[in-house]
Amino acid sequence: MREKTKSHIINILLVSTFLFSLSVYSLNAQEDYPDIKSAIEGQFEKSINDLGKSIVKSDPYGLWFSVTISETTEGDTQAKMYENPEVFDNLNYMASLFVSKQNFYNFNFDIVPKEVKEPGRYIYAVGIFAELVTNNPAEYHIQSTSYTYKSNINGKFSQYIIEVSVAAIVKKPANGSIVSDVYFYDKDGAELLWDLSWGNIMPLISYIRVGPGNNSSNTKTGEDFTRTPDIGGRVAISDVFSPGYYLPVVKFRGCSQEFTNYDKFSDYESVLRLEKSKVQWKYIKVLSDGTVVPESTLKTESIKAGDLKTFYSKSNTIKGNILDSNGELVKTSVKVILKPEFTPAKFTDLRIDSKSDGTYEFKEIESGVYSVYVAGNQDNAKLVEVCNCPQKNETQNYTYEVNVINKPVLYNVIAEYNNPELLKIKYKWNNVSVGFPEDLSVLPAEQTGDMYDMKPPFTANLGPYGKFSFYSNIPEQDEEGFVVSKEILNTNFTECVIEEGSFAIKKVAVESPYIFTFLEFNVELQGEDPSEFLLFPVVVGCVNDNSPYAFKWNKLDEAIITKLNNGESAVKTLTNQKGASMTIKFEPQK
């Protein structure tokens, strides 16, 4: 015959909450067991399983299991401690199995357990708790369940009191520090300590916990403790770390290099353990309810980590193809712009001409985030993260391939004619596309077919007029130009008729070495008397005659060519012999 009773004993001895706190599970046992061995093992298994449920989100880095068994047999005057080494071996197996599922086991963090096996007493502690185990019985019980088992064997009555204590450390002790030297790669691939060659803004360094306790209750995930290196390249992050395994993250110029894949970057690890100092219990604190709480001297160590060799580098390459809206290579020269998306930057933008095979290439680019686009196509800009990210399998001095779209910029060309003694005219051509070759001294390729469909620059044979090279498109008939406004300033005339407007940027291939802008429209002024009229052409360009109405512009300015190549606006003002002015505006369409 056997009987069971239950009682709940609370014998609290907590390590100071200033240094860490404990997650504890308490159980009132109410189970039947066939023998004392099964009762001990059953109570132990229940306690650790329920502890596991209570800390499922806490990810502890220290565990404590203890069992105390006293035995009183009929006729005894005092209790004695129960002895059965086989039971302790089974408890060891259950505890080891539970511990093997914790992170500090996977990361080899103080996994060597410390055991106490004495008559009637078994303790298994691992992780930080292993540092706390002494032979002082007053320190064994953190919080316990008590189970009483009674047996009657051959008329001899025995009573066993089984006390089980389980606990987990889920808060950090005093903080530790990490110091490291930070490196980058120069243009030749040499490793150098971080210096001011990058500018006055330094990278932000942090160390991310990848081992036990990586959760909000423990390491305060979300609090990104970052520091910058000094001008000598050394970074010190002080008094923020709890024990564990850490790997670095380096942020700079919009980039984030994460060396947090333990399988790939274990060489970058920093392992912080407890300082190997004796735990002192002489300082105590008495709480309001009378509980005595000893203050522990546990402290996380501070270390000099290995060299932090970032992948930030100074000789990256950005290259790619220039494509039109149909995905075809653009084999005429266009201006490609690289613009930093971080501040401060060493340049506002870099500009290069694309190659005749439709490609472009920027060399010796420092790490950072940039945008790349064809001049006039900023809306089609591509973001390029020149970040040398290890998490993306990028290396130092890496090559990035980015294709960019060249959607030709369409211009509105406005001619503003002003003769103060005669009239004002504002004439406009819409949808003018412009294109210049990389080498202006080389004639563009000759094309045949419908000239309205040809994209500049191109050369066309105009029969008896000879060969011309065009650097703007030939407007369709319904886009040949129109009058925006006109104002007669001479009272001798009452009516103004304007017709036959034309525009082109061209070169007479044989007769002229220069590219020039040509525009023309005819003006007819009429008075009340039919005999009073004036008919003259308004002409801009490479003019060979001495017409007083002509505006000579024999060579297109290089500054204007550059602006048109970049998709920017440009203005030119001319005068003629009649004292009239002509202002020509190139306005990119929005």
LUMKOL-271027 format. One record per residue (C-alpha): residue number from 1; x, y, z. Coordinates in Angstrom, 2 decimals. Each point is the difference from the previous one (the first is absolute). Layout:
(NUM (X Y Z)),
...
This chain:
(1 (0.00 0.00 0.00)),
(2 (1.19 3.53 -0.76)),
(3 (-1.34 3.47 0.80)),
(4 (0.80 3.42 -1.36)),
(5 (-0.36 3.49 1.44)),
(6 (1.09 3.32 -1.39)),
(7 (1.51 3.13 1.40)),
(8 (1.60 3.05 -1.62)),
(9 (3.28 1.21 1.42)),
(10 (1.36 3.35 -1.12)),
(11 (3.63 0.51 0.92)),
(12 (1.13 2.97 -2.09)),
(13 (3.59 1.04 -0.53)),
(14 (0.27 2.15 -3.13)),
(15 (3.07 1.50 -1.59)),
(16 (-0.26 3.79 0.03)),
(17 (-2.54 1.39 -2.43)),
(18 (2.46 2.78 -0.74)),
(19 (2.14 -2.53 -1.83)),
(20 (-2.39 -2.55 -1.32)),
(21 (-3.39 -1.49 0.79)),
(22 (-1.40 -3.50 -0.09)),
(23 (-2.90 -1.64 -1.74)),
(24 (-1.36 -2.59 2.45)),
(25 (-2.74 -2.61 -0.28)),
(26 (-1.72 -1.44 3.08)),
(27 (-2.12 -3.16 0.00)),
(28 (-2.30 -1.61 2.56)),
(29 (0.31 -3.74 -0.62)),
(30 (-3.12 -2.20 0.03)),
(31 (1.03 -3.18 -1.81)),
(32 (0.06 -3.72 0.88)),
(33 (3.20 -1.94 -0.53)),
(34 (0.69 -3.72 0.40)),
(35 (3.24 0.50 1.95)),
(36 (2.30 2.67 1.38)),
(37 (2.35 -0.16 -3.00)),
(38 (-2.90 0.76 -2.38)),
(39 (-1.23 2.78 2.28)),
(40 (3.40 1.75 -0.01)),
(41 (0.39 -0.29 -3.77)),
(42 (-3.61 0.97 -0.66)),
(43 (0.14 3.12 2.14)),
(44 (3.31 1.05 -1.54)),
(45 (-1.27 -0.50 -3.56)),
(46 (-3.19 1.97 0.67)),
(47 (1.91 2.93 1.46)),
(48 (2.48 0.37 -2.85)),
(49 (-2.72 -0.45 -2.66)),
(50 (-2.14 2.71 1.54)),
(51 (3.05 2.24 0.34)),
(52 (0.58 -0.50 -3.72)),
(53 (-3.52 1.22 -0.76)),
(54 (0.45 3.08 2.15)),
(55 (3.28 1.07 -1.66)),
(56 (-0.84 -0.89 -3.60)),
(57 (0.47 3.66 -1.04)),
(58 (2.73 0.86 2.48)),
(59 (2.94 -1.91 -1.47)),
(60 (1.95 -0.40 3.27)),
(61 (3.74 -0.27 0.37)),
(62 (0.09 -1.68 3.37)),
(63 (-2.04 -2.91 1.48)),
(64 (-0.22 -1.55 3.46)),
(65 (-1.65 -3.28 1.03)),
(66 (0.18 -1.47 3.50)),
(67 (-1.71 -2.81 1.91)),
(68 (0.13 -0.72 3.72)),
(69 (-1.42 -3.29 1.38)),
(70 (-0.34 -0.73 3.72)),
(71 (-1.20 -3.35 1.37)),
(72 (-1.66 -0.85 3.31)),
(73 (-0.64 -3.66 0.83)),
(74 (-2.29 -1.25 2.76)),
(75 (1.99 -0.09 3.19)),
(76 (2.57 2.60 -1.10)),
(77 (0.55 2.94 2.31)),
(78 (1.10 2.33 -2.81)),
(79 (-0.08 0.18 -3.78)),
(80 (2.92 -1.15 -2.12)),
(81 (0.97 0.80 -3.54)),
(82 (-1.17 -2.41 -2.68)),
(83 (2.76 -1.68 -2.03)),
(84 (-0.37 -1.51 -3.47)),
(85 (2.76 0.84 -2.55)),
(86 (-2.05 -1.52 -2.84)),
(87 (-2.71 2.64 0.53)),
(88 (2.57 2.82 -0.27)),
(89 (1.29 -1.45 -3.27)),
(90 (-3.52 0.10 -1.42)),
(91 (-0.46 3.58 1.20)),
(92 (3.28 0.91 -1.72)),
(93 (-1.29 -1.44 -3.28)),
(94 (-3.26 1.99 0.20)),
(95 (1.81 3.25 0.86)),
(96 (2.58 -0.47 -2.78)),
(97 (-2.74 -0.61 -2.55)),
(98 (-1.81 3.19 1.03)),
(99 (3.20 2.08 -0.13)),
(100 (0.91 -1.32 -3.46)),
(101 (-3.01 1.86 -1.43)),
(102 (1.19 3.40 1.24)),
(103 (2.00 2.53 -2.00)),
(104 (2.95 0.14 2.36)),
(105 (0.50 -3.70 -0.69)),
(106 (0.01 0.56 -3.77)),
(107 (2.52 2.83 0.34)),
(108 (2.26 -1.82 2.47)),
(109 (-0.62 2.67 2.62)),
(110 (1.15 -1.36 3.38)),
(111 (-1.76 -3.29 -0.67)),
(112 (2.12 -2.06 2.38)),
(113 (-2.45 -0.67 2.82)),
(114 (0.87 -0.05 3.65)),
(115 (-1.57 -2.75 2.05)),
(116 (-0.34 -0.73 3.69)),
(117 (-0.76 -3.60 0.94)),
(118 (-0.33 -0.51 3.72)),
(119 (-2.20 -2.29 2.05)),
(120 (-3.53 1.24 -0.55)),
(121 (1.08 3.02 -2.05)),
(122 (0.55 0.49 -3.75)),
(123 (0.80 3.28 -1.79)),
(124 (0.53 0.53 -3.72)),
(125 (0.97 3.55 -1.05)),
(126 (1.12 1.19 -3.42)),
(127 (0.81 3.30 -1.69)),
(128 (0.44 2.93 2.36)),
(129 (-1.65 -1.99 2.79)),
(130 (2.98 -2.37 0.02)),
(131 (2.01 2.90 1.43)),
(132 (-2.32 0.18 3.02)),
(133 (0.05 -3.57 1.26)),
(134 (1.70 -0.40 3.38)),
(135 (-0.31 -2.50 2.81)),
(136 (-2.07 2.40 2.08)),
(137 (-3.46 -1.63 0.36)),
(138 (-1.54 3.40 0.72)),
(139 (0.58 0.89 -3.61)),
(140 (-1.65 -3.03 -1.56)),
(141 (-3.67 0.84 0.25)),
(142 (-1.18 2.77 -2.25)),
(143 (-3.65 -1.03 -0.09)),
(144 (-1.19 -3.50 0.60)),
(145 (-2.87 -2.41 -0.29)),
(146 (-0.34 -2.53 2.78)),
(147 (-1.49 -3.44 -0.44)),
(148 (-0.52 -2.54 2.77)),
(149 (0.06 -3.68 -0.91)),
(150 (-0.96 -2.72 2.50)),
(151 (0.54 -3.71 -0.39)),
(152 (-0.83 -3.15 1.94)),
(153 (2.27 -2.89 -0.83)),
(154 (-0.63 -3.15 2.01)),
(155 (-1.61 1.99 2.78)),
(156 (2.85 2.49 0.20)),
(157 (-1.09 3.57 -0.60)),
(158 (2.32 2.59 -1.64)),
(159 (-0.52 3.65 -0.91)),
(160 (2.02 1.90 -2.63)),
(161 (-0.03 3.75 -0.52)),
(162 (1.08 1.00 -3.51)),
(163 (0.86 3.66 -0.67)),
(164 (0.70 1.11 -3.59)),
(165 (1.42 3.43 -0.91)),
(166 (0.35 1.28 -3.57)),
(167 (1.04 3.45 -1.25)),
(168 (1.27 1.82 -3.08)),
(169 (2.04 3.20 -0.39)),
(170 (-1.71 2.19 -2.59)),
(171 (1.42 3.42 0.84)),
(172 (3.49 1.30 -0.49)),
(173 (2.63 0.61 2.67)),
(174 (2.24 3.06 0.01)),
(175 (1.00 1.15 -3.49)),
(176 (3.19 -0.80 -1.88)),
(177 (1.91 1.81 -2.76)),
(178 (1.45 -0.74 -3.44)),
(179 (2.96 1.80 -1.55)),
(180 (1.08 -0.60 -3.60)),
(181 (2.11 1.50 -2.79)),
(182 (-1.97 0.84 -3.17)),
(183 (1.45 -0.52 -3.48)),
(184 (-0.92 0.81 -3.63)),
(185 (1.48 -0.87 -3.41)),
(186 (1.80 2.57 -2.13)),
(187 (0.10 0.18 -3.81)),
(188 (2.73 -2.63 -0.14)),
(189 (-1.83 -2.40 2.32)),
(190 (2.25 0.69 2.99)),
(191 (-1.51 -0.12 3.51)),
(192 (0.30 3.34 1.77)),
(193 (-1.21 1.30 3.36)),
(194 (-3.01 2.25 -0.43)),
(195 (1.08 3.62 -0.43)),
(196 (-1.16 3.44 -1.09)),
(197 (0.51 -0.78 -3.70)),
(198 (-3.72 -0.89 0.07)),
(199 (-0.87 3.41 1.39)),
(200 (-0.99 1.18 3.45)),
(201 (-3.05 -2.26 0.27)),
(202 (0.96 -3.33 1.55)),
(203 (-1.80 -3.36 -0.30)),
(204 (-2.34 -1.20 2.73)),
(205 (1.14 -3.26 1.62)),
(206 (-2.22 -2.32 2.00)),
(207 (0.30 -3.58 1.21)),
(208 (-3.10 -2.18 -0.29)),
(209 (-0.61 -2.88 2.35)),
(210 (-0.36 -3.29 -1.88)),
(211 (0.09 -2.38 2.95)),
(212 (-2.12 -0.52 3.09)),
(213 (-2.32 2.64 1.33)),
(214 (-0.69 1.66 -3.34)),
(215 (-3.40 1.40 0.94)),
(216 (-1.66 3.10 1.38)),
(217 (0.05 -1.05 3.66)),
(218 (3.66 -0.75 -0.14)),
(219 (2.05 2.01 -2.47)),
(220 (-2.59 2.68 -0.73)),
(221 (-0.27 -0.67 -3.71)),
(222 (-0.65 3.28 -1.78)),
(223 (2.48 1.98 2.08)),
(224 (2.78 0.34 -2.53)),
(225 (3.12 0.89 1.95)),
(226 (2.24 1.61 -2.62)),
(227 (3.31 1.77 0.24)),
(228 (2.37 1.55 -2.54)),
(229 (3.74 -0.67 -0.25)),
(230 (2.47 2.67 0.98)),
(231 (2.35 1.55 -2.55)),
(232 (2.39 -2.88 0.63)),
(233 (-2.62 -2.56 -1.03)),
(234 (-0.77 -1.45 3.44)),
(235 (-3.57 -0.38 1.25)),
(236 (-0.98 -0.56 3.64)),
(237 (-3.54 -0.97 1.01)),
(238 (-0.05 0.11 3.78)),
(239 (-2.32 -1.35 2.67)),
(240 (-2.85 -1.20 -2.20)),
(241 (0.54 -3.75 -0.46)),
(242 (-1.23 -3.02 1.90)),
(243 (1.70 -3.41 -0.31)),
(244 (-0.35 -1.60 -3.39)),
(245 (1.26 -0.33 -3.55)),
(246 (0.09 3.22 -2.07)),
(247 (0.64 0.78 -3.66)),
(248 (0.43 3.50 -1.50)),
(249 (-2.18 2.22 -2.19)),
(250 (1.60 3.04 -1.65)),
(251 (-2.18 2.80 -1.45)),
(252 (1.37 2.71 -2.25)),
(253 (-1.29 2.25 -2.80)),
(254 (-3.38 -1.73 -0.13)),
(255 (1.57 -3.48 0.02)),
(256 (-0.17 -2.72 2.61)),
(257 (2.64 -2.74 0.00)),
(258 (-1.25 -2.85 2.19)),
(259 (2.49 -2.64 1.11)),
(260 (-2.68 -1.79 2.03)),
(261 (-0.07 -3.34 -1.83)),
(262 (1.90 -2.09 2.52)),
(263 (0.78 -2.79 -2.48)),
(264 (1.71 2.47 -2.37)),
(265 (1.52 2.55 2.37)),
(266 (0.95 -1.85 3.17)),
(267 (3.44 1.64 -0.32)),
(268 (-1.72 3.31 0.84)),
(269 (-1.49 -1.30 3.24)),
(270 (0.36 1.63 3.39)),
(271 (-0.77 -2.31 2.92)),
(272 (-0.83 1.63 3.31)),
(273 (-0.14 -2.17 3.09)),
(274 (-0.14 0.74 3.68)),
(275 (3.09 1.41 1.60)),
(276 (1.75 -2.82 1.78)),
(277 (-0.29 1.60 3.43)),
(278 (-1.33 -1.57 3.14)),
(279 (-3.69 0.59 0.62)),
(280 (-0.43 1.85 3.28)),
(281 (-3.08 -0.42 2.18)),
(282 (0.98 2.13 2.99)),
(283 (-1.99 3.03 -1.15)),
(284 (-3.69 -0.55 0.61)),
(285 (-3.20 1.91 -0.42)),
(286 (-3.16 -0.48 2.08)),
(287 (-3.22 0.58 -1.94)),
(288 (-3.17 1.43 1.55)),
(289 (-1.50 -3.47 0.44)),
(290 (3.07 -1.16 1.90)),
(291 (1.52 -1.96 -2.84)),
(292 (3.79 0.03 0.09)),
(293 (1.56 0.65 -3.43)),
(294 (3.78 -0.34 -0.36)),
(295 (1.73 2.34 -2.45)),
(296 (2.18 -1.80 -2.51)),
(297 (3.24 1.40 -1.47)),
(298 (-0.63 -1.70 -3.35)),
(299 (1.34 2.09 -2.88)),
(300 (0.30 -0.50 -3.76)),
(301 (3.58 0.17 -1.21)),
(302 (1.38 2.63 -2.39)),
(303 (2.11 -1.13 -2.96)),
(304 (2.18 1.21 -2.83)),
(305 (-1.65 -1.66 -3.01)),
(306 (1.79 -1.04 -3.15)),
(307 (0.51 2.48 -2.84)),
(308 (-3.28 1.11 -1.57)),
(309 (0.82 -0.23 -3.70)),
(310 (-2.97 1.65 -1.67)),
(311 (-0.56 -0.39 -3.75)),
(312 (-0.25 3.76 -0.56)),
(313 (2.38 0.81 -2.84)),
(314 (1.15 2.71 -2.39)),
(315 (0.22 -1.64 -3.41)),
(316 (-3.46 -1.29 -0.82)),
(317 (-1.33 0.01 -3.56)),
(318 (-3.46 0.90 -1.28)),
(319 (-0.70 -0.97 -3.59)),
(320 (-2.85 -1.02 -2.26)),
(321 (-1.90 0.54 -3.23)),
(322 (-1.86 3.03 -1.29)),
(323 (-3.41 -1.18 -1.20)),
(324 (-2.81 1.77 -1.78)),
(325 (-3.67 -0.34 0.91)),
(326 (-0.18 -3.22 -2.07)),
(327 (2.96 -1.59 1.76)),
(328 (2.35 0.51 -2.94)),
(329 (3.58 1.21 0.42)),
(330 (0.53 3.71 -0.54)),
(331 (3.25 0.15 -1.97)),
(332 (0.17 3.76 -0.30)),
(333 (1.86 1.88 2.69)),
(334 (-2.07 1.20 2.95)),
(335 (1.03 1.61 3.24)),
(336 (-0.22 -2.36 3.01)),
(337 (-0.19 1.56 3.47)),
(338 (0.93 -1.56 3.35)),
(339 (-1.39 1.83 3.03)),
(340 (0.75 -0.78 3.67)),
(341 (-3.06 -0.58 2.17)),
(342 (1.89 0.64 3.24)),
(343 (1.40 3.09 1.67)),
(344 (2.54 1.29 0.26)),
(345 (1.34 -1.21 -3.35)),
(346 (3.26 0.81 -1.73)),
(347 (-1.75 1.03 -3.22)),
(348 (-3.42 1.18 -1.12)),
(349 (-0.04 -2.37 -2.95)),
(350 (2.29 -1.75 -2.47)),
(351 (-0.71 0.19 -3.74)),
(352 (1.38 -2.21 -2.75)),
(353 (-0.86 -0.65 -3.64)),
(354 (-1.33 -3.43 -0.90)),
(355 (1.97 -2.09 -2.48)),
(356 (-0.87 -0.67 -3.63)),
(357 (-0.98 -3.59 0.88)),
(358 (-2.78 1.26 2.28)),
(359 (1.79 -0.55 3.33)),
(360 (1.32 2.20 2.80)),
(361 (2.42 -0.51 2.89)),
(362 (0.89 1.94 3.16)),
(363 (3.24 -1.10 1.67)),
(364 (1.60 0.53 3.42)),
(365 (-3.31 0.70 1.76)),
(366 (-0.01 0.06 3.79)),
(367 (-2.57 -2.02 1.94)),
(368 (-3.34 1.76 0.43)),
(369 (-3.48 0.27 -1.48)),
(370 (-0.25 1.77 -3.37)),
(371 (-2.52 0.65 -2.76)),
(372 (0.99 -0.39 -3.66)),
(373 (-1.90 1.33 -2.98)),
(374 (0.30 1.42 -3.49)),
(375 (-0.01 3.79 -0.20)),
(376 (-3.56 1.25 -0.20)),
(377 (-1.33 -3.31 1.30)),
(378 (0.20 0.51 3.74)),
(379 (-3.53 -1.39 0.35)),
(380 (1.43 -3.30 -1.26)),
(381 (2.94 0.03 2.41)),
(382 (1.14 -3.34 1.44)),
(383 (1.11 -0.27 3.61)),
(384 (3.35 -1.76 0.35)),
(385 (0.95 -1.25 3.46)),
(386 (3.78 -0.19 -0.24)),
(387 (0.06 -1.54 3.45)),
(388 (2.32 -3.02 -0.31)),
(389 (-2.54 -1.88 2.12)),
(390 (1.27 -3.32 1.34)),
(391 (-3.61 -1.13 0.50)),
(392 (-0.45 0.34 -3.79)),
(393 (3.26 -1.85 -0.73)),
(394 (1.58 3.24 -1.23)),
(395 (3.70 0.55 0.58)),
(396 (2.30 2.99 0.33)),
(397 (0.66 2.03 -3.20)),
(398 (-3.02 -1.62 -1.61)),
(399 (-1.50 0.50 -3.49)),
(400 (-3.66 1.01 -0.18)),
(401 (-1.91 -0.35 -3.26)),
(402 (-2.98 2.31 -0.56)),
(403 (-1.80 0.68 -3.28)),
(404 (-1.46 3.48 -0.41)),
(405 (-2.75 1.30 -2.26)),
(406 (0.57 2.76 -2.52)),
(407 (-3.32 1.54 -0.83)),
(408 (0.89 2.89 -2.32)),
(409 (-0.73 3.40 1.43)),
(410 (-2.52 1.92 -2.06)),
(411 (0.45 3.75 -0.21)),
(412 (-2.27 2.88 -0.71)),
(413 (2.01 2.51 -2.06)),
(414 (-1.25 3.60 0.27)),
(415 (1.19 2.84 -2.25)),
(416 (-0.76 3.47 1.38)),
(417 (0.53 2.69 -2.70)),
(418 (-0.06 3.62 1.11)),
(419 (0.37 3.04 -2.28)),
(420 (-1.06 3.03 2.09)),
(421 (-0.80 2.03 -3.13)),
(422 (-1.95 -2.72 -1.75)),
(423 (-1.46 -2.99 1.87)),
(424 (0.39 -2.78 2.58)),
(425 (-0.45 -3.68 -0.82)),
(426 (0.08 -3.12 2.14)),
(427 (0.34 -3.17 -2.08)),
(428 (0.18 -3.56 1.34)),
(429 (0.96 -3.54 -1.07)),
(430 (-1.09 -2.90 2.23)),
(431 (1.39 -3.53 0.40)),
(432 (3.51 0.72 -1.16)),
(433 (2.45 -2.82 0.88)),
(434 (3.73 0.67 0.10)),
(435 (3.03 -2.28 -0.22)),
(436 (3.74 0.55 -0.34)),
(437 (2.74 -2.59 -0.61)),
(438 (2.86 -0.59 2.41)),
(439 (2.44 1.53 -2.51)),
(440 (-1.53 3.05 -1.67)),
(441 (2.65 -0.02 -2.72)),
(442 (-1.25 -3.35 -1.30)),
(443 (-3.06 0.04 -2.24)),
(444 (-2.89 -2.13 1.18)),
(445 (-0.85 -3.11 -1.96)),
(446 (-1.94 0.56 -3.20)),
(447 (-3.58 -1.20 0.05)),
(448 (-2.57 -0.46 -2.72)),
(449 (-3.75 -0.13 0.09)),
(450 (-2.62 2.28 1.43)),
(451 (1.83 2.93 1.59)),
(452 (-2.89 0.61 2.37)),
(453 (0.76 -3.37 1.68)),
(454 (3.75 0.48 0.38)),
(455 (1.42 0.54 3.48)),
(456 (2.80 2.53 0.39)),
(457 (2.83 0.10 -0.66)),
(458 (-0.08 -1.26 -3.59)),
(459 (1.31 0.95 -3.45)),
(460 (-2.32 0.14 -3.01)),
(461 (0.58 0.59 -3.70)),
(462 (-2.33 2.75 -1.16)),
(463 (0.70 -0.49 -3.70)),
(464 (0.98 3.23 -1.75)),
(465 (0.52 1.74 3.35)),
(466 (2.69 -2.49 1.05)),
(467 (0.49 -1.83 3.29)),
(468 (-1.11 1.50 3.29)),
(469 (0.51 -1.28 3.55)),
(470 (-2.92 0.60 2.33)),
(471 (0.22 0.26 3.80)),
(472 (-3.71 0.52 0.52)),
(473 (-2.96 -1.82 -1.44)),
(474 (-1.89 1.20 -3.08)),
(475 (-3.42 1.17 1.23)),
(476 (-3.08 -1.56 -1.52)),
(477 (-2.07 2.30 -2.20)),
(478 (-2.52 0.68 2.74)),
(479 (2.82 0.82 2.44)),
(480 (1.95 2.40 -2.20)),
(481 (-0.65 2.88 2.31)),
(482 (-2.69 2.47 0.89)),
(483 (-0.46 3.57 1.13)),
(484 (-0.49 0.40 3.72)),
(485 (-0.45 3.75 -0.11)),
(486 (0.65 3.04 -2.21)),
(487 (-0.21 3.74 0.55)),
(488 (0.29 2.75 -2.68)),
(489 (1.94 2.99 1.34)),
(490 (-0.04 2.15 -3.20)),
(491 (-3.21 1.93 -0.71)),
(492 (0.60 -0.24 -3.76)),
(493 (-1.05 -3.62 0.13)),
(494 (-3.23 -1.55 1.10)),
(495 (0.46 -3.68 -0.71)),
(496 (2.78 -2.56 0.36)),
(497 (0.18 -3.40 -1.70)),
(498 (2.65 -2.57 1.08)),
(499 (0.55 -3.30 -1.80)),
(500 (2.45 -2.73 -1.03)),
(501 (1.77 -0.44 3.30)),
(502 (2.81 -2.58 0.15)),
(503 (2.61 -1.06 2.59)),
(504 (3.05 -2.27 0.08)),
(505 (3.37 -0.44 1.67)),
(506 (2.26 -1.11 -2.82)),
(507 (3.30 0.07 -1.81)),
(508 (0.61 0.44 -3.71)),
(509 (2.34 -2.95 -0.24)),
(510 (2.14 1.33 -2.81)),
(511 (-0.25 3.75 0.31)),
(512 (0.26 0.64 3.75)),
(513 (2.04 -1.49 2.85)),
(514 (-2.48 1.34 2.54)),
(515 (-3.28 -1.15 1.47)),
(516 (-2.50 2.82 -0.04)),
(517 (-3.61 0.69 0.87)),
(518 (-2.23 0.87 -2.91)),
(519 (-3.47 1.46 0.32)),
(520 (-2.09 2.01 -2.39)),
(521 (-3.45 1.43 -0.49)),
(522 (-1.32 2.51 -2.53)),
(523 (-1.67 3.25 1.05)),
(524 (-2.41 2.09 -2.09)),
(525 (-1.23 3.32 1.36)),
(526 (-2.96 1.74 -1.72)),
(527 (-1.41 3.52 0.37)),
(528 (-3.41 1.46 -0.78)),
(529 (1.32 1.00 -3.39)),
(530 (0.70 -3.19 -1.97)),
(531 (3.11 1.64 -1.35)),
(532 (1.36 0.18 3.50)),
(533 (1.50 -3.36 0.93)),
(534 (3.28 -1.50 1.19)),
(535 (1.12 -3.56 -0.67)),
(536 (3.17 -1.40 1.57)),
(537 (1.37 -3.28 1.42)),
(538 (1.12 -0.33 3.60)),
(539 (3.01 -2.34 -0.20)),
(540 (2.40 -1.28 2.66)),
(541 (3.04 -2.06 -0.84)),
(542 (3.14 -0.21 -2.11)),
(543 (-1.04 2.90 -2.26)),
(544 (2.18 0.82 -2.98)),
(545 (-1.87 3.01 -1.39)),
(546 (-0.13 3.49 1.40)),
(547 (-3.73 0.12 0.64)),
(548 (-0.65 2.59 2.71)),
(549 (-2.75 -2.23 1.37)),
(550 (2.25 -3.05 0.55)),
(551 (1.44 -1.06 3.34)),
(552 (3.40 -1.58 -0.42)),
(553 (0.79 -2.97 2.26)),
(554 (2.66 -1.93 -1.85)),
(555 (0.97 -2.38 2.80)),
(556 (-2.10 -1.55 2.77)),
(557 (1.59 0.87 3.33)),
(558 (1.73 -2.87 1.81)),
(559 (-1.74 1.01 3.22)),
(560 (-3.38 -0.35 -1.70)),
(561 (0.96 -3.39 -1.47)),
(562 (0.95 -1.16 3.50)),
(563 (-3.31 1.18 1.45)),
(564 (-2.02 -1.64 -2.76)),
(565 (1.98 -3.22 0.48)),
(566 (-0.92 0.13 3.69)),
(567 (-3.68 0.61 -0.68)),
(568 (0.22 3.51 1.44)),
(569 (-1.46 3.30 -1.16)),
(570 (2.11 2.42 -2.06)),
(571 (-0.39 3.58 -1.31)),
(572 (1.72 2.00 -2.76)),
(573 (-0.62 3.65 -0.96)),
(574 (1.06 1.50 -3.37)),
(575 (-0.33 3.36 -1.78)),
(576 (-0.12 1.02 -3.68)),
(577 (0.74 3.11 -2.04)),
(578 (-3.54 1.32 0.42)),
(579 (0.48 0.31 3.75)),
(580 (-2.34 -2.94 0.63)),
(581 (0.74 -2.71 2.56)),
(582 (-0.71 -3.74 -0.12)),
(583 (-0.08 -2.06 3.17)),
(584 (-0.05 -3.76 -0.53)),
(585 (-1.07 -2.14 2.95)),
(586 (0.42 -3.77 0.27)),
(587 (-2.44 -1.17 2.69)),
(588 (-0.14 -3.71 0.91)),
(589 (-3.53 -1.32 0.26)),
(590 (-1.03 -1.03 3.50)),
